[in-house]
Amino acid sequence: MSDKLKDIINKQNQQQDSVVEQLDDVVQLVGFIIGEEEYAVPILSIQEIIKPFTWTRVPQVPPYVLGVFNLRGSVIPLIDLRLKFGLSSKKQNEETRFIVMRDGDDVAGFVIDRLTMAIRIKKENIGPAPDTVESEDTIIEGVGKQADKIITILKVNKLLERDF
């Protein structure tokens, strides 16, 4: 193999290693709005994002549990994040979405006001949850800092915990 070819192969390998390192330093999230705040969850925890459709009410559950819905043969609980976060209920509109999240065997659908975008934040720009929340029981994973805004990153496993 010629020296020139070896140099080209070495440069390509270095570039690939650099890209892999950059990807390791970036967290990929999906952002959404609840009330006036933007939240995000890791993109890999999302099973799907769908437009709202009818669900069945279930008795004797907290007010934020709207009921259950059937998604391709699976019965999934539907949780209104506005109510869970202590905000008032809001009529669904054309921007409302259901985000179906999964963590292991736990699955639930969450009603959000509006989807924003896929977000890529460097790990160095993610701070810990604020000191004002209890560290063990909080649903806040951290706070992502972008040039013009702060995004609250949520713990999917805590969102999916059944307290009903």
C-alpha positions as CSV (number, residue, x, y, z in Angstrom):
1,M,0.0,0.0,0.0
2,S,1.4,3.4,-0.9
3,D,2.2,6.0,1.7
4,K,-0.3,8.4,0.3
5,L,-3.1,5.8,0.6
6,K,-2.0,5.1,4.2
7,D,-2.2,8.8,5.0
8,I,-5.7,9.0,3.6
9,I,-6.9,6.0,5.6
10,N,-5.4,7.3,8.8
11,K,-7.1,10.7,8.3
12,Q,-10.4,9.0,7.7
13,N,-10.0,6.9,10.9
14,Q,-9.1,10.0,12.9
15,Q,-12.2,11.9,11.5
16,Q,-14.5,8.9,12.4
17,D,-13.0,8.8,16.0
18,S,-13.6,12.5,16.3
19,V,-17.2,12.2,15.2
20,V,-17.8,9.4,17.7
21,E,-16.3,11.4,20.5
22,Q,-18.5,14.4,19.6
23,L,-21.6,12.2,19.6
24,D,-20.7,10.8,23.1
25,D,-20.6,14.4,24.4
26,V,-24.1,15.3,23.1
27,V,-27.5,14.4,24.6
28,Q,-30.3,14.1,22.1
29,L,-33.7,15.1,23.5
30,V,-37.2,15.9,22.3
31,G,-38.6,19.2,23.6
32,F,-42.2,20.0,24.4
33,I,-44.3,22.8,26.0
34,I,-46.4,22.4,29.1
35,G,-48.0,25.7,30.1
36,E,-45.3,28.4,29.6
37,E,-42.3,26.1,30.2
38,E,-40.3,23.9,27.9
39,Y,-39.3,20.4,29.0
40,A,-37.4,17.7,27.3
41,V,-36.9,13.9,27.6
42,P,-34.2,11.7,26.0
43,I,-35.2,10.8,22.4
44,L,-34.6,7.1,23.0
45,S,-37.3,7.0,25.7
46,I,-40.0,8.0,23.2
47,Q,-42.0,5.2,21.6
48,E,-44.1,7.5,19.5
49,I,-45.7,10.9,19.2
50,I,-49.3,10.9,18.0
51,K,-52.3,13.3,17.5
52,P,-54.9,13.0,20.3
53,F,-57.7,10.5,19.9
54,T,-60.4,9.1,22.2
55,W,-59.6,7.4,25.4
56,T,-61.6,5.6,28.1
57,R,-62.0,7.1,31.5
58,V,-61.1,5.0,34.5
59,P,-62.7,5.4,38.0
60,Q,-60.8,6.0,41.2
61,V,-57.6,7.5,39.8
62,P,-56.0,10.8,40.4
63,P,-57.4,13.8,38.4
64,Y,-54.2,13.9,36.2
65,V,-54.8,10.3,35.0
66,L,-57.3,10.9,32.2
67,G,-57.9,7.2,31.5
68,V,-56.5,4.6,29.2
69,F,-56.2,4.1,25.4
70,N,-55.6,1.3,23.1
71,L,-52.4,1.5,21.0
72,R,-52.1,-1.5,18.7
73,G,-53.5,-3.9,21.2
74,S,-51.8,-2.5,24.3
75,V,-53.8,-0.7,26.9
76,I,-51.8,2.4,28.0
77,P,-52.6,4.9,30.7
78,L,-53.0,8.5,29.6
79,I,-51.6,11.2,31.9
80,D,-52.2,15.0,31.5
81,L,-48.9,16.6,32.3
82,R,-50.6,20.0,32.9
83,L,-52.6,18.5,35.8
84,K,-49.7,16.5,37.1
85,F,-47.5,19.6,37.2
86,G,-50.3,21.5,39.1
87,L,-51.5,23.7,36.2
88,S,-55.1,24.1,35.2
89,S,-56.7,21.9,32.5
90,K,-56.7,23.2,29.0
91,K,-58.9,22.2,26.1
92,Q,-57.0,20.2,23.5
93,N,-56.3,22.0,20.2
94,E,-54.5,21.3,16.9
95,E,-51.0,21.5,18.6
96,T,-51.8,19.0,21.4
97,R,-50.0,15.7,21.2
98,F,-49.8,12.4,23.0
99,I,-46.2,11.3,23.7
100,V,-45.9,7.6,24.4
101,M,-42.8,7.0,26.6
102,R,-41.2,3.7,27.6
103,D,-38.7,2.8,30.3
104,G,-38.2,-1.0,30.3
105,D,-41.6,-2.5,30.6
106,D,-43.2,0.7,31.9
107,V,-45.2,2.6,29.2
108,A,-47.6,5.6,29.4
109,G,-49.0,8.3,27.2
110,F,-48.6,11.9,28.2
111,V,-50.7,14.8,27.0
112,I,-48.5,17.8,26.1
113,D,-49.6,21.3,24.9
114,R,-47.1,21.5,22.0
115,L,-44.2,19.7,20.5
116,T,-41.1,21.9,19.9
117,M,-38.2,20.1,18.3
118,A,-35.4,17.6,18.6
119,I,-32.7,19.1,20.7
120,R,-29.0,18.3,20.9
121,I,-27.2,19.6,24.0
122,K,-23.6,19.1,24.9
123,K,-23.3,17.2,28.3
124,E,-21.2,20.1,29.6
125,N,-24.2,22.4,29.1
126,I,-26.5,20.3,31.3
127,G,-26.6,21.3,35.0
128,P,-28.0,19.3,37.9
129,A,-31.6,19.7,39.1
130,P,-32.1,22.9,41.2
131,D,-31.4,22.6,44.9
132,T,-35.0,23.5,45.6
133,V,-36.2,20.0,44.8
134,E,-35.6,16.8,46.7
135,S,-32.9,15.0,44.8
136,E,-34.3,11.4,45.2
137,D,-37.9,12.1,44.4
138,T,-37.6,14.8,41.8
139,I,-38.7,14.2,38.2
140,I,-36.0,16.7,37.1
141,E,-32.9,15.1,35.6
142,G,-31.2,18.3,35.0
143,V,-31.3,21.7,33.3
144,G,-30.1,22.2,29.8
145,K,-28.7,25.5,28.9
146,Q,-28.9,26.9,25.4
147,A,-28.0,30.3,24.0
148,D,-31.4,31.8,24.5
149,K,-33.3,29.5,26.9
150,I,-33.2,27.0,29.7
151,I,-34.9,23.6,29.2
152,T,-35.9,21.3,32.1
153,I,-34.9,17.7,31.3
154,L,-37.2,15.2,32.9
155,K,-36.5,11.7,34.3
156,V,-38.7,9.3,32.2
157,N,-38.5,6.6,34.9
158,K,-40.0,9.0,37.4
159,L,-42.7,10.2,35.0
160,L,-43.7,6.5,34.5
161,E,-43.8,5.6,38.2
162,R,-47.3,4.5,39.2
163,D,-48.6,6.4,42.2
164,F,-52.2,5.5,41.5
